[in-house]
Amino acid sequence: MMNRLTDAMNFQAQALTLRAERQRLLASNIANADTPGYQSRDMDFAKALRDATSPAAADSNQTLTQRTQGALQNSLTAMTSMDSNTVDMDRERASFADNTVKYEASLRFINGNVRTIMDAMKSPNAA
C-alpha cells in the first residue's frame, strides 16, 4: 500500500516538475514573440513523462531536465514570419492556458493525497 502511494506521489511530482518546465518554455516563446530569428520551443509532454518515470531513469544520475532533453522540440508552425520568428501567439497562449490547467490539476491531486495521508495518520483507528 505504501509503495503504491509513494509511486503515485513520485509520478505526480515528476509531472508537476515537467509542467513547470513546459510553462517556462512557453513563457519564453511568448516573451520572444518579437525577437527576429527566434525559434519557438515546446515539449512533447507525454514523451518527457515516459522518459522521466522509466525504470532506467530511476537508476540514472541525470537530472530530470537531462533525462527529458529528447522531448524538447521546435514548435510546429503553419508559417514563419518575415523575420524568421516562429512564435505563433495564438498557439502559445492556448498551450500556456492548457498547461496551466493541467499543472493546477496535478497540484490538486498531490494536495489531496497529502491531505488523505494526514487524515489517516490523525484517525484514532489508524493501525
N, C-alpha and C positions, 0 to 999 in steps of 0.2 A: 504494500500500500504506500509506504513512504517513498519507495523508488519511483512509483508512478507519479506521485505529487512532485517529487524533485525533477523528474524528467519533463513534466508538463510546465513547471516553472522555468526550467532552463530553456525549453523551447520558446516560451513566450518572451523570456528575457532576450534571447537571440533575435527574435522577430522585432522586438521593440528597438533594439540597437540598430538593426538593419533599416527599420522605418525611419529612425532619426538620421541615419546616413543618407538615405534616399531624399529625405526632406532637405538636407544640406545641399545635395546635388541640384535639386530642383530650384532651391533658392538662389544658388549660384547662377543657374541658367537665366532666371528672371532678372537678377542683378546685372547680367551681362547682355541683356537684350539689345543694347545699342553699341556694343563693342564690335568693331569691324573684325571679321575673321573668326569670331568666337564660335566654337563648335559645341552645341549643347550636348550634355551627357545625361544618361539615365542608368538605372539599374534594372536588370531582369530579377525582380524580387524573388520569384519562385526558385530560380537557379541559385541565387545568393543564399536563400534559406536552406536549400538542399545541401549546398557546399558547407555552410556553417554548422549544420546539425548532423553531418555524415559521421559514421564511426571513425573514419580516417581523420576528420577534423579534430575529434576529441583527443587523438593521440599526437596531434601536431603541436609544435611550439609556436606556430604562426599566430599572429593576432587575427581577430575577426576580419579586419579590413584586408589583410594579406590573403586570407583564405577565400575571400569573395571577389578578388580582382577580376576573375574571369566573367563575372556577371555584369561588370561595367561595360557600357557600350555607348556609342554615339547615338543620339536620339534620331529616330526616323523622321524625316521632314518631307512634306509634299513639294516644297520649293525653297530654294536658298535665296536670300536677299541679294541685292546688287553688291553689297559689301562682304559677301560670303559668310554672313552670320546665319546660323541655322536655328536660332531660337524662334519657336512658334508660340507666342504669348498665350493664345487660346489653349493650346495643348498643355503648356506649362502650368497655367492656372488650374485647369481641370485635374491634371496629375497631382498638383500640390494639394488641392482640396480633397481628392480621393485618398491620398496618402495620409493626410491629417485625420480623416475619419477612421482609417484603419489603425493608425498609431493610437488614437484615443480608445479604440475598441480593445487593443492589446493591453493597454494600461488598465482599463476597467476589469479585464479578465484577471490580470495579476493582482489587482487590489481585492477583487472578490475572493480569489484563492487565499490570499493572506488573511483576510477577514474571517473566512471559514476556518482556517487553521487556528487563528487566535480564539475564536469562539469555542472550538473543540477543546483547546487547552484550558479554557476557563470553566468548562462544563464540569459539574460535580460528578457526572457519570463517566468522565473520561478514564480510560484504562491506563 
